[in-house]
Amino acid sequence: MSIHATADEVREELADMGNTAFSTKAVYGNASSLLIATRPAGYHSRPHRHDCEQLNWLQSGALWVMIEDRAVLMQAGDFLRVPANARHWSWNKFDAPAVLVEVHTPGLQDDPLVKAFAVGLFDDDETPAYLGAPVNEFLPEDTDFDPSIAEGWVR
């Protein structure tokens, strides 16, 4: 590959989170990874954490994001930061898909959810020197949020 990839060279794949899945395109460099993640209506991820900071920008739709004990409603154009190692999950309680742009630092290039299809943006003569290699850690059920607390949430 090179430091540039066309849209066709970065294929869209399904990232399986165990209880649900979302479609995504993913690229990475030495310090960060970038995911364009489309979460379908009804999407509900499992609580998880990773040893990297996550910056989000919601391109379209609406999405609830829970970070520790805080619920944030993201709407198109909103930004959100998930601190490293913070327990978090998301829920698309709406009728339309939500397209979320995620940047992880250090990058998630070695995470099983994206490793098989993420595209490294490196020149042929470049040796990658990753800042780190965090992975998603799905949390045991006893640390799960109770989805019923969100039943009354509205836009």
Disulfide bonds with the S-S distance in Angstrom:
none
